[in-house]
Amino acid sequence: MTEPLDALLRAWQDDAHAGVATVVRTFSSSPRLPGAFMVVDEAGAVTGSISGGCVEGSVYETALEVRDGISAPALQRYGVSDDDAFAVGLTCGGTIDIFIQSFCRSTHPDFEQVVYDVRAQRRVAVATIVDHSDKHWVGHHVVVRDRPDCPDSALTRAHPGLVPDVRDALETGECATVPVTGPTGSGTAFVFVHTPPPLMLICGAVDFARALSVQGAQLGYRVVVCDARPIFATPQRFPAADEVVVQWPHRYLQRLAEGGRIDGRTVVCVLSHDPKFDDAVLDAVLRLPSVGYVGAMGSRRTHELRLQRLRERGWGAADLRRLRGPIGLDLGARTPEETAVAIAAQILADRYGRTAAPLADTTGPIHAERTLRTPEEGAR
């Protein structure tokens, strides 16, 4: 999201015009999730993507017309059932709804503050009317933040149920479409939600941690490498990490939990395979009620001995099923880079509740429909 957001900020700061196309709904197979957007700037340059290449050409032409005021903001649907499906390139079997609107400083006077919120990792939502029986409202938007004050505008006064619905979406952390009703008519709003990125805590400043930090950053995690040994835990060794912490991992984890920074999206990877580090941090993470994924590196024998020590600490079979060990999928990985791929693949499979089997051997949707799954669910 960073590049298209930067493109919009440049247009806003230059008081220029841009066209913005946003995925608001997807059905069946679709390469991009709701919230993905593409920017066409005043020079006609494109930043971002809405379909991985399928419909960009068709949407680009419409975005130019909307940007220049030739056409009104519009909600358009693309799918294989359309007569022009092959013409626009959407042959993957899915259907997507895309809202195309104009953007400039006068239409979005509060945009710069929204960017500040995003960069400061504060929760913020922007709800935009994408369809309405009264076309006057199409393109109007409201910004809702994670605080008790209620935004007041002509839009919110005319549609009193909109802000509560936006707050619900902000609480879930997922982009959504919500119905809007009021004395002037009814329609649909798309809620773009930004929440701070999930945390990937890598315990153990080893070579495998360096490779995994790269994978974690590419998957959108805020990556923190933690190790009590200052000679190994240095930012120079882990350039892809957002933070390198010199501290006993279990103490740092407890500090994060006390600060409310651990949630159901959090990933904890214990890579040191040294009992004096591993046992304490695994004991600490198993005490947390909600963690998205926890895995520990080591051979099968190392892991069995680890489980035995955890049982001696009082952990039962149900608790230990939350622990992925030996960490990663069976890909035959040997190098740190290969192992990082195996770990990242298992994290994704757990996150979306998938089998990790070859797609050729499975049926059903290729793309995930869920955004969060806990290890407890995956163990069932």
C-alpha positions as CSV (number, residue, x, y, z in Angstrom):
1,M,0.0,0.0,0.0
2,T,2.9,2.4,0.6
3,E,3.6,3.3,-3.1
4,P,0.0,4.2,-4.1
5,L,-0.4,6.1,-0.8
6,D,2.7,8.0,-1.5
7,A,1.4,8.8,-5.0
8,L,-1.8,10.2,-3.6
9,L,0.1,12.3,-1.0
10,R,2.3,13.8,-3.8
11,A,-0.9,14.7,-5.7
12,W,-2.4,16.2,-2.6
13,Q,0.7,18.2,-1.7
14,D,1.0,19.5,-5.4
15,D,-2.7,20.3,-5.4
16,A,-3.0,18.1,-8.5
17,H,-5.7,15.7,-9.6
18,A,-5.7,11.9,-9.7
19,G,-8.0,9.0,-10.5
20,V,-8.3,6.3,-7.9
21,A,-9.7,2.8,-8.5
22,T,-10.4,0.7,-5.4
23,V,-11.4,-2.9,-5.0
24,V,-14.5,-2.8,-2.8
25,R,-15.9,-6.4,-3.2
26,T,-14.7,-9.7,-4.6
27,F,-16.5,-12.9,-5.4
28,S,-15.1,-16.3,-6.0
29,S,-11.4,-16.3,-7.3
30,S,-9.9,-12.8,-7.2
31,P,-6.2,-11.9,-7.1
32,R,-6.6,-8.8,-4.9
33,L,-8.5,-8.2,-1.6
34,P,-10.9,-5.4,-0.9
35,G,-8.9,-2.2,-0.2
36,A,-6.3,-2.7,-2.9
37,F,-6.1,0.4,-5.0
38,M,-4.6,1.9,-8.1
39,V,-3.7,5.6,-8.7
40,V,-3.5,7.4,-12.0
41,D,-1.7,10.7,-11.5
42,E,-2.0,13.9,-13.4
43,A,0.7,12.8,-15.8
44,G,-1.1,9.5,-16.5
45,A,1.4,7.4,-14.5
46,V,0.0,4.3,-12.7
47,T,0.9,3.2,-9.1
48,G,-0.6,0.2,-7.4
49,S,-2.7,-2.7,-8.7
50,I,-6.3,-3.8,-8.4
51,S,-6.2,-7.2,-10.1
52,G,-2.6,-8.3,-10.7
53,G,-3.0,-7.2,-14.4
54,C,-6.4,-8.6,-15.3
55,V,-8.5,-5.4,-15.7
56,E,-6.0,-2.6,-15.2
57,G,-6.2,-1.5,-18.9
58,S,-10.0,-1.0,-18.9
59,V,-10.0,0.6,-15.4
60,Y,-7.2,2.9,-16.5
61,E,-9.2,4.5,-19.3
62,T,-12.2,5.1,-16.9
63,A,-9.9,6.5,-14.2
64,L,-8.6,9.0,-16.7
65,E,-12.1,10.2,-17.6
66,V,-13.2,10.4,-13.9
67,R,-10.0,12.2,-13.0
68,D,-10.6,14.8,-15.7
69,G,-14.3,15.2,-14.8
70,I,-15.5,13.7,-18.1
71,S,-17.3,10.9,-16.2
72,A,-18.8,10.7,-12.8
73,P,-17.4,8.5,-10.0
74,A,-18.6,5.0,-10.7
75,L,-18.9,1.5,-9.2
76,Q,-18.1,-1.1,-11.9
77,R,-18.2,-4.9,-11.9
78,Y,-15.8,-7.1,-13.8
79,G,-16.3,-10.9,-14.1
80,V,-16.1,-13.8,-16.5
81,S,-19.8,-13.7,-17.1
82,D,-19.4,-10.3,-18.8
83,D,-19.4,-10.2,-22.6
84,D,-16.2,-8.2,-22.5
85,A,-14.4,-10.5,-19.9
86,F,-11.8,-11.6,-22.4
87,A,-11.4,-8.2,-23.8
88,V,-10.4,-6.8,-20.4
89,G,-8.5,-9.8,-19.4
90,L,-10.5,-11.1,-16.4
91,T,-10.2,-14.8,-17.3
92,C,-9.3,-16.1,-13.8
93,G,-12.9,-17.0,-12.8
94,G,-13.6,-14.3,-10.3
95,T,-15.7,-11.2,-10.1
96,I,-14.6,-7.8,-8.6
97,D,-16.4,-4.6,-7.9
98,I,-14.2,-1.5,-8.4
99,F,-15.0,2.0,-7.4
100,I,-13.4,4.7,-9.5
101,Q,-13.3,8.3,-8.2
102,S,-11.4,11.5,-8.6
103,F,-9.0,12.7,-6.0
104,C,-7.6,16.2,-5.2
105,R,-7.1,18.4,-2.2
106,S,-10.5,19.9,-2.4
107,T,-12.3,16.6,-2.4
108,H,-10.1,15.1,0.3
109,P,-9.0,18.0,2.6
110,D,-8.3,15.6,5.5
111,F,-6.1,13.2,3.5
112,E,-2.8,14.4,4.8
113,Q,-3.8,13.7,8.4
114,V,-5.0,10.2,7.3
115,V,-1.5,9.5,6.0
116,Y,0.0,10.7,9.2
117,D,-2.2,8.3,11.1
118,V,-1.2,5.4,8.8
119,R,2.5,6.2,9.2
120,A,2.2,6.5,12.9
121,Q,0.5,3.1,13.1
122,R,-2.7,4.5,14.4
123,R,-6.0,2.8,13.6
124,V,-8.1,4.8,11.1
125,A,-11.0,4.1,8.7
126,V,-12.2,6.0,5.6
127,A,-15.8,5.3,4.6
128,T,-16.7,6.3,1.0
129,I,-20.2,6.2,-0.5
130,V,-19.7,4.0,-3.6
131,D,-23.4,3.6,-4.6
132,H,-26.5,5.6,-3.6
133,S,-30.1,6.2,-4.8
134,D,-29.2,9.9,-4.6
135,K,-26.1,10.3,-6.8
136,H,-25.2,13.5,-5.0
137,W,-23.7,11.4,-2.2
138,V,-21.5,9.1,-4.4
139,G,-17.9,9.8,-3.6
140,H,-18.6,11.6,-0.3
141,H,-16.5,10.2,2.6
142,V,-16.0,10.3,6.3
143,V,-12.9,9.6,8.4
144,V,-13.3,7.7,11.7
145,R,-10.5,7.2,14.2
146,D,-10.0,5.1,17.2
147,R,-11.3,7.6,19.7
148,P,-14.7,8.4,21.2
149,D,-15.5,11.7,19.3
150,C,-18.0,11.3,16.5
151,P,-17.3,12.9,13.1
152,D,-20.0,15.5,12.2
153,S,-20.7,16.3,8.6
154,A,-23.6,16.6,6.2
155,L,-22.9,12.9,5.2
156,T,-23.1,11.6,8.8
157,R,-26.1,13.7,9.7
158,A,-27.9,12.4,6.6
159,H,-26.9,8.8,7.3
160,P,-26.9,8.4,11.2
161,G,-26.1,4.7,11.1
162,L,-22.9,5.1,9.1
163,V,-20.4,5.9,11.8
164,P,-21.4,3.0,14.1
165,D,-21.0,0.6,11.2
166,V,-17.6,2.1,10.4
167,R,-16.5,1.7,14.0
168,D,-17.5,-2.0,13.8
169,A,-15.3,-2.4,10.7
170,L,-12.5,-0.6,12.5
171,E,-12.8,-3.0,15.4
172,T,-12.5,-6.0,13.2
173,G,-9.5,-4.5,11.3
174,E,-10.9,-5.5,7.9
175,C,-12.1,-3.5,4.9
176,A,-15.8,-3.9,4.4
177,T,-18.9,-2.7,2.6
178,V,-21.7,-1.5,4.8
179,P,-25.3,-0.4,3.9
180,V,-26.2,3.3,4.4
181,T,-29.7,4.6,4.8
182,G,-31.2,8.0,5.6
183,P,-34.0,10.4,4.7
184,T,-32.3,11.2,1.3
185,G,-32.1,7.5,0.2
186,S,-30.0,4.4,0.6
187,G,-26.9,2.9,-0.8
188,T,-23.5,1.3,0.0
189,A,-20.3,2.6,1.6
190,F,-16.9,1.0,1.3
191,V,-14.8,1.2,4.5
192,F,-11.1,1.3,4.0
193,V,-9.5,0.2,7.3
194,H,-5.9,0.7,8.4
195,T,-4.7,-1.1,11.5
196,P,-1.1,-1.4,12.7
197,P,0.7,-4.3,11.0
198,P,0.8,-7.6,12.9
199,L,3.9,-8.4,14.9
200,M,6.4,-11.2,14.1
201,L,8.6,-11.7,17.0
202,I,11.7,-13.8,16.2
203,C,13.5,-15.1,19.2
204,G,17.1,-15.9,18.6
205,A,19.5,-13.8,16.5
206,V,20.7,-16.6,14.3
207,D,21.2,-16.9,10.5
208,F,17.7,-18.4,10.1
209,A,16.3,-15.3,11.8
210,R,17.9,-13.1,9.2
211,A,16.3,-15.0,6.4
212,L,12.9,-15.2,8.2
213,S,13.0,-11.4,8.9
214,V,13.1,-10.8,5.1
215,Q,10.1,-13.1,4.6
216,G,8.2,-11.5,7.5
217,A,8.7,-8.0,6.1
218,Q,7.5,-9.1,2.7
219,L,4.3,-10.6,4.2
220,G,3.6,-7.3,5.9
221,Y,4.6,-8.0,9.5
222,R,6.4,-5.7,11.8
223,V,9.4,-7.8,12.4
224,V,11.3,-7.7,15.8
225,V,14.3,-9.9,16.4
226,C,15.1,-10.4,20.1
227,D,18.1,-12.0,21.7
228,A,19.9,-11.5,25.1
229,R,23.3,-11.6,23.4
230,P,24.3,-8.1,22.3
231,I,27.1,-9.4,20.1
232,F,24.6,-11.2,17.9
233,A,21.5,-8.9,18.2
234,T,22.6,-6.0,16.1
235,P,20.6,-4.0,13.5
236,Q,23.5,-4.5,11.0
237,R,22.9,-8.3,11.0
238,F,19.1,-7.9,10.5
239,P,18.5,-5.0,8.0
240,A,15.0,-6.3,7.2
241,A,13.9,-6.2,10.8
242,D,11.9,-3.1,12.1
243,E,13.6,-3.5,15.5
244,V,16.4,-5.5,17.1
245,V,16.0,-5.9,20.9
246,V,18.7,-7.0,23.2
247,Q,16.8,-8.6,26.0
248,W,15.8,-12.0,27.3
249,P,13.0,-13.0,24.9
250,H,10.6,-14.1,27.6
251,R,10.9,-10.8,29.4
252,Y,10.4,-8.8,26.3
253,L,7.4,-10.9,25.3
254,Q,5.8,-10.3,28.8
255,R,6.4,-6.6,28.4
256,L,4.7,-6.6,25.0
257,A,1.7,-8.5,26.4
258,E,1.4,-6.1,29.3
259,G,1.4,-3.2,26.8
260,G,-1.4,-4.8,24.8
261,R,0.8,-5.4,21.8
262,I,0.0,-9.1,21.4
263,D,-3.1,-10.2,19.6
264,G,-4.5,-13.0,17.5
265,R,-2.4,-11.9,14.5
266,T,0.9,-12.1,16.4
267,V,3.5,-14.6,15.2
268,V,6.2,-15.9,17.5
269,C,9.1,-17.9,16.1
270,V,11.6,-19.4,18.5
271,L,14.8,-20.2,16.5
272,S,17.6,-20.4,19.0
273,H,17.0,-24.1,19.8
274,D,18.8,-23.5,23.1
275,P,16.7,-24.7,26.2
276,K,17.9,-21.8,28.3
277,F,16.2,-19.4,25.9
278,D,13.5,-21.5,24.4
279,D,11.8,-23.0,27.4
280,A,11.2,-19.7,29.1
281,V,9.8,-17.9,26.1
282,L,7.6,-20.9,25.1
283,D,6.3,-21.1,28.6
284,A,5.5,-17.3,28.4
285,V,3.8,-17.5,25.0
286,L,1.6,-20.5,26.0
287,R,0.3,-18.4,28.9
288,L,-1.1,-15.8,26.5
289,P,-4.8,-16.3,25.5
290,S,-4.4,-15.3,21.9
291,V,-1.5,-15.6,19.6
292,G,-1.8,-16.3,15.9
293,Y,1.2,-18.6,15.5
294,V,4.0,-20.0,17.6
295,G,6.7,-22.3,16.3
296,A,10.0,-23.6,17.5
297,M,13.1,-24.7,15.6
298,G,15.0,-27.9,16.2
299,S,15.3,-31.6,15.2
300,R,12.5,-34.0,16.0
301,R,14.5,-35.3,19.0
302,T,15.2,-31.7,20.1
303,H,11.5,-31.0,19.9
304,E,10.4,-34.1,21.7
305,L,12.8,-33.2,24.6
306,R,11.4,-29.7,24.5
307,L,7.8,-31.0,24.8
308,Q,8.9,-33.2,27.7
309,R,10.3,-30.2,29.6
310,L,7.1,-28.3,28.9
311,R,5.0,-31.1,30.2
312,E,7.1,-31.0,33.4
313,R,6.1,-27.4,33.7
314,G,2.5,-28.4,33.7
315,W,1.4,-28.0,30.1
316,G,-1.1,-30.5,28.8
317,A,-1.7,-32.0,25.3
318,A,-4.2,-29.3,24.3
319,D,-1.8,-26.5,25.2
320,L,1.1,-28.1,23.3
321,R,-0.9,-28.5,20.2
322,R,-0.6,-24.7,19.8
323,L,3.1,-25.2,19.3
324,R,4.3,-25.8,15.7
325,G,7.5,-27.9,16.0
326,P,9.7,-28.8,14.3
327,I,8.8,-25.4,12.8
328,G,7.8,-25.1,9.1
329,L,6.3,-27.2,6.4
330,D,8.0,-30.3,4.9
331,L,9.6,-28.7,1.9
332,G,13.0,-30.4,2.2
333,A,14.5,-27.0,3.2
334,R,18.2,-26.9,4.2
335,T,19.5,-23.4,3.9
336,P,18.3,-20.5,6.1
337,E,16.6,-19.0,3.0
338,E,14.8,-22.3,2.2
339,T,13.9,-22.8,5.8
340,A,12.4,-19.3,6.0
341,V,10.2,-20.1,3.0
342,A,9.0,-23.3,4.8
343,I,8.2,-21.3,8.0
344,A,6.4,-18.5,6.1
345,A,4.3,-21.0,4.2
346,Q,3.2,-22.7,7.4
347,I,2.3,-19.3,8.9
348,L,0.2,-18.5,5.9
349,A,-1.5,-21.9,6.0
350,D,-2.3,-21.4,9.7
351,R,-3.5,-17.9,9.2
352,Y,-5.9,-18.8,6.5
353,G,-6.9,-22.2,7.8
354,R,-5.6,-24.0,4.7
355,T,-4.1,-27.5,4.3
356,A,-0.8,-26.6,2.6
357,A,-1.5,-29.3,0.1
358,P,-0.7,-28.8,-3.6
359,L,-3.5,-26.8,-5.2
360,A,-3.8,-29.4,-7.9
361,D,-4.9,-31.9,-5.2
362,T,-7.5,-29.6,-3.6
363,T,-10.9,-28.1,-4.6
364,G,-12.6,-24.9,-3.6
365,P,-11.3,-21.3,-3.7
366,I,-7.7,-20.7,-4.4
367,H,-7.5,-17.4,-2.5
368,A,-8.2,-17.2,1.2
369,E,-11.6,-15.9,2.4
370,R,-10.5,-15.6,6.0
371,T,-7.9,-13.3,7.4
372,L,-7.3,-14.8,10.8
373,R,-7.0,-18.3,12.2
374,T,-5.5,-19.3,15.5
375,P,-3.3,-22.3,16.2
376,E,-6.0,-23.8,18.3
377,E,-8.3,-23.9,15.3
378,G,-5.6,-25.3,13.1
379,A,-5.0,-28.1,15.5
380,R,-8.5,-29.4,15.5
